């Protein structure tokens, strides 16, 4: 079964879900595990607390490949509310932090996507808001149509570096 079909089938089974406690849907494709924490799912859209992706093939990926992976993700995810760019790199831990560049504005607050790419762990995508004049940030839901979620999951899966097993 194609990944897009699996995603849409899972969304259909979650139709009507609404809770402060996220539920997780899991899809596997191309040796990649995808987990999505939903807070709301309706007929056409969903609210997501976090999207995570893991792949065994990331185990021995060199840091240069992680940096290329971050660039690839930034080039692919042009349909989100803000463009994304790599902000921080940690060669020792094989991590790259990717964020909205520039961040968006919403009711005077700053909002942004943040993805942490890590070999061998995978990638985690979340959305945050920071209020002007206050320190810190709070995690907020990402909202998207089912069609955008299918594309997002497929783009993240297709971007994973390393040899398939």
GIKARA-V679358 format. One record per backbone hydrogen bond with DSSP energy under -0.5 kcal/mol. CO is the residue of the C=O (numbers start at 0). NH is the residue of the N-H. If there is no record, write none. Layout:
{{CO	NH} {CO	NH}}
This chain:
{{1	5} {2	6} {3	7} {4	8} {5	9} {6	10} {7	11} {8	12} {9	13} {10	14} {11	14} {13	16} {16	40} {19	21} {22	37} {24	35} {26	33} {28	31} {30	55} {31	28} {31	33} {32	53} {33	26} {34	51} {35	24} {35	37} {36	48} {36	49} {37	22} {38	18} {39	46} {40	15} {43	145} {44	41} {45	143} {46	38} {46	39} {47	141} {49	36} {50	124} {51	34} {52	122} {53	32} {54	57} {55	58} {57	60} {61	64} {61	65} {62	66} {63	67} {64	68} {65	69} {66	70} {67	71} {68	72} {69	73} {70	74} {71	75} {72	76} {75	77} {76	79} {82	100} {84	98} {87	96} {89	93} {89	94} {93	118} {94	89} {95	97} {95	116} {96	86} {96	87} {97	114} {98	84} {103	110} {105	108} {108	105} {109	129} {110	103} {111	127} {112	99} {113	125} {114	97} {114	116} {115	123} {116	95} {117	119} {117	121} {121	117} {122	52} {123	115} {124	50} {125	113} {126	139} {127	111} {128	137} {129	109} {130	133} {137	128} {139	126} {141	47} {143	45} {144	148} {145	149} {146	150} {147	151} {148	152} {149	153} {150	154} {151	155} {152	156} {153	157} {154	158} {155	159} {156	159}}
